[in-house]
Amino acid sequence: MNIRSLTHKTVFSQAGFAALVLRVPVGVILAAHGAQKLFGWFGGNGLGGTAQWMASIGFEPGLLMALLAGGAEFFGGLALIVGLLVRPAAALAAFTMLVAMTQHIDNGLFLSNNGYEFALALLAATAALMLQGAGRVSFDGLIEKRLGA
């Protein structure tokens, strides 16, 4: 498989405008949560606090886990917003939400009980974006046009 073929498979999408409607709000949510973890923005604990928390729940080394989770959310969220490399960004975010669910699963579904419903909703949205791609209004769409496919 050559680079052109791999790029085409990564960016090609027939999702139309619906992907934009899903991509932008999910991207904003993910980027904001990642900013909490990495930078302490929006009332978050920042990298140090997130690293300590990650270590306390068994994700070791805490700093690496905080960087991976925060990075996947922050940079993946930004990628979803602009529609660049949406499939890989959504795959990383979906995996991150799957791991997040493991921390909430014992509390049941509902968010009011610290359950997993929010992570499940983000998992479903990111999995859908991973499958359908970025859609018409995206940098992925521009790349696809440049490839001429």
Secondary structure as UniProt FT lines:
FT   HELIX           3..11
FT   TURN            16..17
FT   HELIX           18..39
FT   HELIX           41..43
FT   HELIX           46..56
FT   TURN            57..58
FT   HELIX           62..82
FT   HELIX           86..104
FT   HELIX           105..107
FT   HELIX           111..113
FT   HELIX           117..132
FT   HELIX           139..147
//
